[in-house]
Amino acid sequence: MPFAQLVIGPPGSGKSTYCDGMHQFMSAIGRKCSIVNLDPANDHTSYTSALDIRDLIALETIMADEELGPNGGVLYALEELEHNIEWLQKGLDGLGEDYVLFDCPGQVELFTHHTSLRNIFFRIQKMGYRLVALHLTDSYCLTLPSLFISTLLLSLRSMLQMDLPHLNVLTKIDKIASYGPLPFELEFYTEVQDLPDIVPHLLEENPMMRHPKFEGLNNAVIELVEDFGLVGFETLAVEDKKSMMTLLHSIDRAGGYAFGGAEGANDTVWQVAVRDGMRTMNVRDVQERWIDRKEEFDEMERKQLEEEAKAQEAPSLTDDAGEEEEDSDIEEIAGHVPDSGIKVVRRP
């Protein structure tokens, strides 16, 4: 039974960067993985896609032939893909049992109320795929109460629209300290509890919110989110191996992968770590690493990288290099791992 991640989220949330990084990470732990690009506007990817919607229909062609703008063109392209779903099914058949990452367009209407993307996902599900929707959001949304409230509503709406196993992810968490201090601990945002506590900060952000009509609206929105009780967030720093391992473990649990068979009798240390959730990071670990003690950890990692570089330059003094490498991997799991091996290529 093949598994897949449906990577959705607004523009700039890091969907393509995530697909590239997760593809490299899965390759490193021994999972065969392929990327499918479903964004007809994404013509400069940092990864090599196994299937690309642009081979079926390109955004520029739609805009020229149908006299549509970029947003309308993307919606048209997804409707076209829905009507030609056999093209996608044939391509997926060629991927066998590969774990698939679907890089989706960033137009929010596609995963809030437009039906084509959801119908495509359901057709993929009928092919036997175990799907997990991954909704990415830039962690900058935590810096303003109004942005966070908007993010909650968008996340909730996409969860209800997609109707699939679903995880919300705050990306670029390694940048959060550069945005200035947050009014709450990170756990307040990831667990989405005690939401009424954010109202005073919302009023400080914009005095207009003090008007009675906005007070009623704010309370109604908070009550709506709390009544559903669905929204929560994972965190991600895509260039950090431990952060990627923690997120993948959560995805595996949501999709049922963690309860499947082992990936092989000769699993590497990292394969075992991902499958068994060894030393994954909780939200307090993330708070300490990326907010409270970021500079201290950065300096520790810099020194560790320097020591590793010197060790690689020095000639081996023993014949037990393989055993030493395995011991090194175990030590990395026990502590923090600075280098993910993921090479992120930023798009211009």
N, C-alpha and C positions, 0 to 999 in steps of 0.2 A: 504494500500500500504506500503510494508516494505521499509526501508531505510538501506543504508550500506556505509561504508567508505572502500576504497581500499588503504591500507597503503603501499606505496612503498618508495624506497630510497636506497642509497648505504649502504654497510655494516658499522655498527658503528653509524648510524644516530639516533638510538633509536627507531626503529619500534616496537619491542616487549615490550619495556618499556612503550612506548606510549599506545599500546593496553591494557596493564595491567592497566595503570593509567586511561585511558578513560573509561574502563569497570567499574572500581570502582567509578569514578565520575558520570557516568550515573546511576549506581545503587543508588547512594546517592540522585539523583534528581528524582528518580522514573521512569526512562526509563528501560524497560526490554532489556537487551543487551547480545549478545553472541559473542564469538570470534572464527573465523575459521582460523586455521593455514595452509597456503599454502606453507610453506617452508619445503621441505623434509629434510633439514639439521638441522632444529631447533628441537633438541630432548630434550632440557632442558629449558622449558618455565617457567616463573614466574606466569603464569596464567593457568587456566583450560580451555582447548579448547572444544567447543561443537562439532567441526569437525576437524579432523587432517589428512592432506594428507598422513602422515606416516602410517595411517591405510590402505591406498591404496597401497602406494609404498614408500620405504625408500631409502635414498641416499646410504647407505652402500650396500644395495642389488644391486642397479644399478651399482655402481662402481665395485663390484665383478663380476657380471654377464656379464656386457657389456665392462669391462676393460676401464672405463672412469675415468677422473679426477673429482674433486669436481664441477668445473664449468660446464663441459659437463654433469655431472650427474644431476645437477639441471635442465638444459635445457631439458634433456631427461624426467625427472619426470613431468615437466609442459606439455610436449607434450603428455605424457601418460595420464595425467589428462584431457587434451583436448579431447582425443579419448575416454575417459571413463567419459564424463561429466554427464552421468546419475547418477553416484555415488554421485557427488556433488549436483545435483538437488534434489535427494531423501533426502539427509541430510538436505538441506535448507528447504525443505517442512516440515520437522519435527520441524523446529524452529518457524514456524508460522509467526507472525508479529514482531518477535524480531528485534531490531536494530542490525546489524551485522558489526563487524570489521574484515576485511580480512587482516591477517598478511602475507605479501608477501615476497618472497626471495629478497636478496640484489644484485643479479647480474644485473648490469645496462643494459646489453643487452636485458634483459627481458622486460624492459619498454622503450627502445630506438629504437630497430629495429626487435627483435624477435617477432613473431606474436601470439604465443600460449597464453600468459597471456592476451593480448588484446582480443583474441577470446573468452577466458573463461569469461572475464568481459562482453562481449556483450551477451553471452548466459545467464548470470545472469540477465542482464538488461531485456532480453526478458521474464524472469520469473516475471517481474513486479517490480523489485527493482529500487529505485531511488538511483543512485550511485554518489559518489563524490570521485575522486582520490586525495589522500593526499600524496604529495611528500616531505618527510622529509630529511633535510640536517643539519649536525652538524654546529653550528654557528661558529666553528673554521675557516670555510672557509672565514670569513670576515677579518681574520688577515693578509692575503696575497692577493694582487691584482690579481695575477695569479690564485689562487684558486677560487677567487670570479668570475672571468671571466669564468673559467671552469664550475663552478656551474651554471652560467647563461645559458651556452650552453646546459648542461645536463638537466636543468629544462625546457628549451624551447623545446628540442627534445622530452622529455617525454610528454609534453603537446600535442604536435602535434601527437605523436604516440598513446596515450591513447584516444584522441578525446572524452573526457568526462568533465563534470564540474570538475574543478581542482584547488587545492590550494597548493602553495609551502610554506613550513614551516621551519623556522630556529629553530632547537631544542637546548636544553641546553643553552638557552640565559642567564640563571642565572650564567653560568660559564664565560661569555664573558669578564668580568672585569679582570679576572685572566690572560688573554692572553696578557695584555698590551694595551696601548692606540691605538685606531683606527684612521686612518687619516681623517675620516669623521664622522658626526653624524649618528646615526643608521638609520634615515629616508632616507639617501642617498642610503643605501643598500636595504631597504624594498620597497621603491618606484621605484627603478631602473631608476632614472632620472639623467640627466647631466653626462652620462657615460664617455664622453671624459675627464672629470676632473680626472679620475683614471689613465690615461696614464702616467703622470709624475711619479706617485708612482710605476707604473709598471716598468718604466725605472730604478728607484732607486733600486728596488728589484733585478734586474738582468741586469748588463751592456750590456749583449748580445742583449737585446731588443732594444738597440740603433741602431742596424744595419737597414739600409733602408728597407730590405725585411720584418723584423719583424714589423716595423712601419706600413707598408701597411697591414700586416695581422691583427694587433691589431685594426686598424681603420675599416677594413672590418668586423671583429667580432662585434665591437661596433655598427656599422651601421646596421648589421643584427638584433641584439637584439632590437635595437630601432625601426627599421622598423616594426617588428612584433608587438611590443608594448603589449605583452602578459604577460611578466614575472613580478611578484611582490612577496613579501614574507610576511607571517604572522610570529609571534614569539611565542615561547612556553617555559615555565619552567614547566615541567610536575608535579612537586610537589607543585605548587602554584595554589590555587583554582581559584583565579581571572584570572590567565593566561589561565587556562583550560576553564573557562566559556567564556572568550573572543573568544578563538579559536572555541569552539563548536558553538557559535552564528554565526560565519562566515561560518562554515560548514553547519549549518542549512539553512542559506540564499542561499548558493550555490546549495544545494540539494532540496530546496523548502520546507524543514521541517518547517521553521519559518512561512510559510504561510498556514500551515495546521491547523487542529482543535486543541483546547487546550487539554492538557493531562489529564484534569480532573477538576471538579468543586472545589475540595479541594486541589489544588496545594499548595505545600510548597513555602516558600519565595524564595528558590533557584531555584525551577522550574519556577516560574514567572520571576525571574531575568534572567535566561538563555533564556527563550522564548522572553522576551521583550528587551533583551540587556541592562539591567540596569547597569550603572556604569562600562561598559567594558573599557578595557585599550586601548588607542591609542598608537602610536609609541613613542610619547613624554613621556607618562607615563612609558613605558618600559625603555626608555633611562634614566629617572630619577631614577627608581627603581633599575635597575640592573647594571647601569654604573656610573652615576653621584653621586648618594647618596646611593650606595649599603650598605656600612658599617653602615651608619646611620639607614637605614631601617632595617637591620639585627638586630641591637641593640634594636630598638623599638619592633620588633617582639619577640626577646628573653624575654624582660621584660613583654610583653603582655602574652606570654605563661606561664611565672612564675606566673603572677597574676591569670590566668585562673586555673592553677594547684592548687593554694592556695584556690581559690573559690570553687573548686570541693571537696577539703578536708574538708572545713568548713560545718557544718550542715545547712540545709535550714531553714531560719527564717520566711518564708512565705509559704502559701499554693498555691501561684500563680506561681509555677515553670514553668508550660507550657507557660504562658504568658511571663514570663521573658526570656525563651529560644527563643520565637518568636521575642521579642524585640532585643535580642542579635544578631539574624540572620540579622535583618534589619540594625543594627549598623555596622555589618561586611560588608554589601553591600555598605554602605556609605563610608567606609574607605577601607584600604588594609587588605586583609585576608591572614595571614601567613600560616595557616595549612590547607592543602587540604584534609586531611584525607586519602590521597593516600599513600599506603605503597609500595615503590618501592624496588623490590628485584633485586640486580645486579647479572647478570650471571657471573660465574667465567671465 
